[in-house]
Amino acid sequence: MPFLPMSIPSPDISTIQLGPVPIRIYALCIITGIIVAVFLTNRRLTKRGAEPWVVIDICLIAVPLAIIGARIFHVLTHWDFYFGEGRDPLTALYIWEGGIAIYGALIAGAVGAWLGCRWTGIRFWSFADALAPGLLLAQAIGRFGNWFNQELFGTPTDLPWGLEIDYPNAAWPVGLPEGTLFHPTFLYEVLWNGLGVLVLLYIGHRFRLQWGRLFAVYLAWYSAGRIVWENIRIDPSEIILGLRTNVWAAIAGVVLGIVIFVVQKRRHPGIEPSPYQPGREWVPAGAVQSQDTPEYVDVSEPPTDALEEGTATSTVATK
């Protein structure tokens, strides 16, 4: 590729060969994001009083479902790419070649997280709030996979940070000459998500956003940015009423985030007494207990009208 001054080059490789086994960098980015999210979520949930690494038990269900849902959502919104004339339907299963959708991951992952929380006794909204910053950070890391794959870039641009794409490229727009630069939508999302992580960490601590409200902010923040990036992307997508399907999904994400925030604020004006469901409280090993103390201490939720935001204290001390 010829050198283009003041532009962003694309990587020359997308796969690392380990003997006979090809390792896709796209997959490494996704896996790295998941690992980072698990560590950050564990730290946040443990500080709330949860059992260390209970997040892994939840993720054992949530992560596989999220990946499956992400692929299904992508295939459904790019139907002609896999089932159109001359296409091979089996490629719909080739997830290692790229093509997963965060909104499909959120829908299926939420179902998996709910099941995992029921299993472990963790409150679903406590887990969601603990997950929110790590999830956004994982999405930022995952977008580097699109960079290595040279995919999901934006419209042509003359801006200094235009992205170089190898020519020819399967996603290259018809009629554009070699050397055209494109909006680096992967980078826009990396920066937006990275800023969002800082915002979530700050407002979550400053305003003690609980009961799912921090997750609601995550959903609205990410989706608001996605509306912008999606409108300048040029990869094929199903169009509904003049808008790409992911734009509609992002609009729904903003609305849902606002609804969750308002509803949870009205339903739970106080702070969470514990990250555990009533009757499922975790007791650390070695804790002093009487003969009548059950394995799980029943910490019932106090009346919400007795807890004023920012003044009430939790029945479980946080570290």
Sequence and secondary structure as in RCSB ss.txt:
>XXXX:A:sequence
MPFLPMSIPSPDISTIQLGPVPIRIYALCIITGIIVAVFLTNRRLTKRGAEPWVVIDICLIAVPLAIIGARIFHV
LTHWDFYFGEGRDPLTALYIWEGGIAIYGALIAGAVGAWLGCRWTGIRFWSFADALAPGLLLAQAIGRFGNWFNQ
ELFGTPTDLPWGLEIDYPNAAWPVGLPEGTLFHPTFLYEVLWNGLGVLVLLYIGHRFRLQWGRLFAVYLAWYSAG
RIVWENIRIDPSEIILGLRTNVWAAIAGVVLGIVIFVVQKRRHPGIEPSPYQPGREWVPAGAVQSQDTPEYVDVS
EPPTDALEEGTATSTVATK
>XXXX:A:secstr
    TTSB   S SEEEETTEEEEHHHHHHHHHHHHHHHHHHHHHHHTT  TTHHHHHHHHHHHHHHHHHHHHHH
HHTHHHHHSTT  GGGGG GGGS   HHHHHHHHHHHHHHHHHHHTB HHHHHHHHHHHHHHHHHHHHHHHHHHT
 S BSB  STT EE  SS TT  TT  TT EE  HHHHHHHHHHHHHHHHHHHHHHTT  TTHHHHHHHHHHHHH
HHHHHHHB S   EETTEEHHHHHHHHHHHHHHHHHHHHHHH  S  S SB TT B   TT    TT  SSB   
   GGG  TTT   SS   
